[in-house]
Amino acid sequence: MIRGYQPDDLADLRRICLLTGNDGTDATGLYPDDALLPDAFLEPYVTLVPETCWVAELDGRPVGYLVAALDTAAFTERWRDEWTPVFRARHPHRETGPEWLYDVGDGEEPRYWPSVADHYPAHLHIDLLPEAQGHGNGRALMRQLGLAALAAGVPGIHLSMSPGNAPARAFYDRLGFDDLGVGRDSIVLGIDPARLA
Ligand SMILES: CC(C)(COP(=O)(O)OP(=O)(O)OC[C@H]1O[C@@H](n2cnc3c(N)ncnc32)[C@H](O)[C@@H]1OP(=O)(O)O)[C@@H](O)C(=O)NCCC(=O)NCCS
């Protein structure tokens, strides 16, 4: 079942973020603090834009999520004002971990490529536990985002992914995402929301 995010999902979704954070596999122990990934890739979304966060549920428990911002530029501004102070309070010692991860948490990473801005203003992250994969949950979560983006008149959706995550790339290819050719260490893909809805 796919449904909207509820505040008491937070702990489960943080756990899912960690368990899928290493190119789709368990990232526990990968970074100095297991809280870094959910503090950079999950909680800012459910805090700032809960209306575009959805949950896949199995037997009454969350097994996956899609979090998204429809207006990445506005979201990034809010991130810096509202989330960066939270992130810095939780992770004051930048020198102890990978710089890129602290940059994301701090809202410093340019997640909004100028050439992408006009056509693909929305962006997303999607993660499902292994038991929830391969049953159509990913496609169903994407459909929710597609519908919301269409309703809001958003012309395009992008995402950034690790080149090492081949199964995810196959999923995005299947759904019709195109390589936008702007990523450096990551691959940036984009799609018209009508193709997801
Ligand atoms: C990637 C992920 C979101 C895909 O979700 P999913 O629920 O497993 O995918 P679905 O079952 O909805 O598949 C949708 C379509 O993609 C195809 N697909 C999915 N994974 C595929 C794969 N590894 N190889 C080929 N095709 C794949 C399916 O065959 C299906 O095609 P159809 O609907 O036309 O029959 C999910 O597997 C996942 O969360 N993985 C771990 C975390 C992760 O890597 N997140 C992405 C980080 S960038």
Ligand as a Chemical Component Dictionary entry (heavy atoms), coordinates in Angstrom:
data_LIG
# 
_chem_comp.id                   LIG 
_chem_comp.type                 NON-POLYMER 
_chem_comp.pdbx_formal_charge   0 
_chem_comp.three_letter_code    LIG 
# 
loop_
_chem_comp_atom.comp_id 
_chem_comp_atom.atom_id 
_chem_comp_atom.alt_atom_id 
_chem_comp_atom.type_symbol 
_chem_comp_atom.charge 
_chem_comp_atom.model_Cartn_x 
_chem_comp_atom.model_Cartn_y 
_chem_comp_atom.model_Cartn_z 
_chem_comp_atom.pdbx_ordinal 
LIG C1  C1  C 0 15.396 1.064  -7.284  1  
LIG C2  C2  C 0 14.052 0.812  -6.608  2  
LIG C3  C3  C 0 13.486 2.132  -6.101  3  
LIG C4  C4  C 0 13.081 0.207  -7.646  4  
LIG O1  O1  O 0 11.826 -0.030 -7.040  5  
LIG P1  P1  P 0 11.095 -1.456 -7.217  6  
LIG O2  O2  O 0 9.843  -1.445 -6.428  7  
LIG O3  O3  O 0 12.087 -2.502 -6.920  8  
LIG O4  O4  O 0 10.765 -1.430 -8.766  9  
LIG P2  P2  P 0 9.356  -1.881 -9.428  10 
LIG O5  O5  O 0 9.042  -3.258 -8.957  11 
LIG O6  O6  O 0 8.336  -0.836 -9.195  12 
LIG O7  O7  O 0 9.778  -1.918 -10.954 13 
LIG C5  C5  C 0 9.286  -1.005 -11.923 14 
LIG C6  C6  C 0 9.787  -1.417 -13.271 15 
LIG O8  O8  O 0 11.214 -1.324 -13.302 16 
LIG C7  C7  C 0 11.769 -2.579 -13.615 17 
LIG N1  N1  N 0 12.940 -2.813 -12.784 18 
LIG C8  C8  C 0 13.053 -2.566 -11.469 19 
LIG N2  N2  N 0 14.274 -2.922 -11.019 20 
LIG C9  C9  C 0 14.917 -3.419 -12.101 21 
LIG C10 C10 C 0 16.195 -3.976 -12.291 22 
LIG N3  N3  N 0 17.076 -4.089 -11.272 23 
LIG N4  N4  N 0 16.549 -4.389 -13.532 24 
LIG C11 C11 C 0 15.685 -4.276 -14.566 25 
LIG N5  N5  N 0 14.428 -3.762 -14.449 26 
LIG C12 C12 C 0 14.068 -3.340 -13.220 27 
LIG C13 C13 C 0 10.714 -3.603 -13.292 28 
LIG O9  O9  O 0 10.868 -4.765 -14.076 29 
LIG C14 C14 C 0 9.449  -2.863 -13.564 30 
LIG O10 O10 O 0 9.094  -2.925 -14.937 31 
LIG P3  P3  P 0 7.509  -2.930 -15.365 32 
LIG O11 O11 O 0 6.754  -2.105 -14.351 33 
LIG O12 O12 O 0 7.516  -2.306 -16.701 34 
LIG O13 O13 O 0 7.133  -4.358 -15.326 35 
LIG C15 C15 C 0 14.176 -0.183 -5.434  36 
LIG O14 O14 O 0 14.610 -1.429 -5.933  37 
LIG C16 C16 C 0 15.103 0.272  -4.335  38 
LIG O15 O15 O 0 14.695 1.025  -3.474  39 
LIG N6  N6  N 0 16.365 -0.186 -4.307  40 
LIG C17 C17 C 0 17.286 0.073  -3.200  41 
LIG C18 C18 C 0 17.528 1.549  -2.922  42 
LIG C19 C19 C 0 18.000 2.294  -4.135  43 
LIG O16 O16 O 0 18.884 1.848  -4.858  44 
LIG N7  N7  N 0 17.395 3.481  -4.351  45 
LIG C20 C20 C 0 17.722 4.338  -5.468  46 
LIG C21 C21 C 0 18.871 5.207  -5.117  47 
LIG S1  S1  S 0 19.350 6.254  -6.491  48 
# 
loop_
_chem_comp_bond.comp_id 
_chem_comp_bond.atom_id_1 
_chem_comp_bond.atom_id_2 
_chem_comp_bond.value_order 
_chem_comp_bond.pdbx_ordinal 
LIG C1  C2  SING 1  
LIG C2  C3  SING 2  
LIG C2  C4  SING 3  
LIG C2  C15 SING 4  
LIG C4  O1  SING 5  
LIG O1  P1  SING 6  
LIG P1  O2  DOUB 7  
LIG P1  O3  SING 8  
LIG P1  O4  SING 9  
LIG O4  P2  SING 10 
LIG P2  O5  DOUB 11 
LIG P2  O6  SING 12 
LIG P2  O7  SING 13 
LIG O7  C5  SING 14 
LIG C5  C6  SING 15 
LIG C6  O8  SING 16 
LIG C6  C14 SING 17 
LIG O8  C7  SING 18 
LIG C7  N1  SING 19 
LIG C7  C13 SING 20 
LIG N1  C8  SING 21 
LIG N1  C12 SING 22 
LIG C8  N2  DOUB 23 
LIG N2  C9  SING 24 
LIG C9  C10 SING 25 
LIG C9  C12 DOUB 26 
LIG C10 N3  SING 27 
LIG C10 N4  DOUB 28 
LIG N4  C11 SING 29 
LIG C11 N5  DOUB 30 
LIG N5  C12 SING 31 
LIG C13 O9  SING 32 
LIG C13 C14 SING 33 
LIG C14 O10 SING 34 
LIG O10 P3  SING 35 
LIG P3  O11 DOUB 36 
LIG P3  O12 SING 37 
LIG P3  O13 SING 38 
LIG C15 O14 SING 39 
LIG C15 C16 SING 40 
LIG C16 O15 DOUB 41 
LIG C16 N6  SING 42 
LIG N6  C17 SING 43 
LIG C17 C18 SING 44 
LIG C18 C19 SING 45 
LIG C19 O16 DOUB 46 
LIG C19 N7  SING 47 
LIG N7  C20 SING 48 
LIG C20 C21 SING 49 
LIG C21 S1  SING 50 
# 
